[in-house]
Structure formats: C-alpha cells, structure tokens
Amino acid sequence: MKHKIILFILVLTGTASMYAQQTYDQFEVQVDGLGCPFCAYGLEKKFKEFKGIREVKIDIETGHFSFAYPSEKALGLQAVEDQVKKAGYTPIAASVTRADGSIEAKHESAKTSVDSAAKSKASTRVAGNCEMCKARIETTAMEQNGVLGASWDKDTKILELEYDRNTTSPEAVEKAIARIGHDTEHHRAHKEAYDNLPGCCHYERIEPVKK
C-alpha cells in the first residue's frame, strides 16, 4: 500500500511538473465590429476551436481581444486573422509575444490603389439586424477583389460601396453577401446560409427586386 501511495505521488508530481514547464505565446488582436455581448460570445466561441487556448479577454468598447496559446503549437498571426474573419469580424491589427520574448506584428494591408477614373460608387439594400451583421456584411464586401470601401447602416439597411468598375460590380458584391446568409436588393440568401447565422442576426427576410 505504501508503495502505491509513493507511486501515485510521483505521478502527480510529474504531471504538475509537465504543466508547469508548458509555455504560452501571448496574442493581442484589434477587432472591428464588436457591438454587444453576443458578438463577444460569438468571437470567443470561434476561437475555442483552437484547443489549448486560455486567458481569453474581450473588451467590446475598444475591440481589444487577447488570449494565450501553447507556444509549442506555433500559432501564426495569419491563422488568427483568418479565424477572426470566420467569426464575422475584421482584424485591424494583430501581434504576438512569443514565449522566448520575440514579438511579431501584422496590420491590415491597404487596398491596391486604382486609377481615379475607374473608381465608382453605388448603394444597395442589404438585410441585417445588428453590429454583428454590420461586421459580417462589410467584411465580406471588402474581401471582394476591386472593392475599395464598404459601409452598411443597420438602420437604413443601405450598403454604400466604392469600387473599381474594371475589376468588380455591385452585382458581384451582392452575390457574395447573399452567399453568407444576408438577403440583398437583388439576391436572396439560401435558407441554409440564413439559418446558420447567429440568433440575433435572424432578420426579416426580403424579396429581391427583379431587374
């Protein structure tokens, strides 16, 4: 019995030592589009997919998001920014302080400049409810090649676009937004995409206008 107790203590000591030796990288991310506690919950839930994440902190007012992650997994900033986008938000800047003290940083790259003669503006109606919808709609629009600016108003439901007409069109942007679950003026989202939106984003469906 005595030997079993000693063995048990040795196992516990070894396990504690293993966890004590584990090191963590500290991540700091500036996120655009957080507007309510539900938004913060959605972001945190998405990052829970990263097994081993800890010390998650989100400030809704400032958009500051931080967490610790095991350094042995060597999580990259691009993967972090991609995860923020999957959650429906826009990463403005990100940095990580590695366990060895080194620091890496990344900022959102600027859109490629275009000939001013090719710049055009347009507005279109996009259905949505909240700040979470706003972040998702604007992020999707900005991800389209040729889009230079996008701003959606949750009260008027109007999306203002600035784009390079030699590269894209409002039609193409509307199709992309409909694919992620938001009805637009001329395109209706598939039911599955709409159903997959968070509860607070389930807006009143609209019928598209036929051209």
Secondary structure, DSSP 8 states (H G I E B T S, - for coil): -HHHHHHHHHHHHHHHHHHHH--EEEEEEEEE---SHHHHHHHHHHHTTSTT-EEEEEETTTTEEEEEEEGGG---HHHHHHHHHHTT-EEEEEEEE-TTS-EEEEE--------GGGEEEEEEEB---SHHHHHHHHHHHHHSTTEEEEEE-TTT-EEEEEEETTT--HHHHHHHHHHTT--BSS----HHHHHTS-GGG----------
